[in-house]
Amino acid sequence: LEPIGARWKVSFTNFGPSCVHGCATCKPVTMARLNPAGGPMIFVGDGLSDKHAAGRADLVFAKDKLAAFCSEHAIVYTPFDTLATVAGRLHHLLQTHAAMTRESTDAAGA
């Protein structure tokens, strides 16, 4: 948003004709642009505007309307109430991954 006198001008910096969904900001395109190395994509959302991104993510945290959409369309998701819940789950996943990596390295060196 940009104030212009007594009015606001709305602009969408990531809008482009490449969005087949007609979104102001195409979340799947933005996700791909922010992930040039092709690592796992994690998405957190709560609304129907997130449905296209949820379909492309490797790990989805969803609540409210997005959770209902994921359930209806067989998209695996982890429910959450707050971002603290998401942070805790990600921390656990990273700790588990680190432990598995250490075990693999130890086993290879043995």
Buried (B, 14 or more C-beta within 10 A) or exposed (E): EEEEEEEEEEEEEEEEEEBEEEBEEBBBBBBEEEEEEEEEBBBBBBEEBBBBBBBBBEBBBBBEBBBEBBEEEEBEBBBBEEEEBBEEBBEEBEEEEEEEEEEEEEEEEE
